[in-house]
Amino acid sequence: MGAGFGTHEPNEGVTYLVMALYIAAFSLFIYGLMGLTGPKTAVRGNWIAAVGMGLAVAATLLFVWNQGAVAEAGGHGRDDVPAINWILIAIGLIVGVALGIPPALKTKMTAMPQLVALFNGVGGGTVALIAWAEFIETDGFKEFHGVEPASPMVVGSLIAAVIGSISFWGSLVAFTKLQEIMPKGLEKFSVGNAKLFQLANIILLIVSLGLAVFMGVKAASGDGSAVWWMVGLLIAAGVMGLFVVLPIGGADMPVVISLLNAMTGLSAAAAGIALDNTALIVAGMIVGASGSILTNLMAKAMNRSIPAIVFGSFGAGPDGAAGGPAGAAGGPVKATSAADAAIQMAYANQVIVVPGYGLAVAQAQHAVKEMAALLEAKGVEVKYAIHPVAGRMPGHMNVLLAEADVAYDAMKEMDDINGEFSRTDVAIVIGANDVTNPAARNDPSSPIHGMPILNVDEARSVIVLKRGMSSGYAGIENPLFFGERTSMLFGDAKKSVDSVIEELKAL
């Protein structure tokens, strides 16, 4: 099996090969991440990063084989490695593939946010389980791979357990909210009493952190009850994850998903430190750093701090800061028809489409693309205005429109498109609410005052596609709907766009 195994030492050639594979994997991770910065290179970047992860997995298996061979030879490598159960490893890989591929292939783009939340939670839960497994294998951290219980490796394992558990349970709450399977009573109570939960969360965080530190110290002490302290540590972290995410409203969900993703990455990096696994450290830090940057950028796009998002939601219920019932202070609205909307857009020089979550729910992206093609055939310039937090996850609208083959150059970010609304003939808002609310700019008493929005109200004419006059996910009334230049086209977004398409074809 090689000269190295004859002396009960790891084969140096295999060790160098493992190191080379890890370096190649890290390089592909970074290069793939660079590709994700633009829609044109995103698919390629994703594949490159996936190849890097494949190399990292192969390198890890090769390392395990090398160490296992040493153990079978009756000696020790760098660590005291027991015989490797390749059957369990194979079963784990098969189960992971069987559970991961079908949802990724079959999930509709409208349900992608909750799939991302679920997959992210699985990652955090896996890290927590790894920490638990290491605790059991090392007999309660008494001999953590030959180092003292107070070493950075033990601390890294405990941190991985805490953050991984928080990410797992928090992501489950986000999933149930997005999938709309959370019990209505619990949803209404938690979000409707946001102020109560805001105070409770701060207290809970302080108490839970104190308990986590105390239980972590006890778990690493190696006494007879250490296992129960470790269980208590995981439970305390799980409670933190549940109750921190529970009162957060849907308008903040893109930021929350990004934050939980960053936490999962950091937990993986901590587990990598505990296991002395370079692949986990590098991959975890890449995810943690990029997720943290994205979370910060999205929070700035909402003009809110991350603590304000985590410890208090706005406008989500009776105790929230939302305005009154929809329509109470706005006055009458002007309804329009598909024929009138088609005429306005057909004779416009420029039309800006503003997509929101309602477009995703109605699966109207392909119909919108067809409508835009008809307008462009008539000489109308069509652009798409994308708000950073439109939808339920980062980049949600970009993904939906790309699925419908909308040209990347036609998708404009908020800062690039806002200056064009004032010279736009028609802005058509499809399912967007909070990101077009002029109260964020004009009403100092509004809970979202100061949040950057799309300047839809500056267009010469605004057509809003909605089912009814209900407020958005943030629970805040939108004065745009009652503006003098605004007309409402009521109904399902896809059916409404289909009707407009038929009218455009008749012109």
Disulfide bonds with the S-S distance in Angstrom:
none
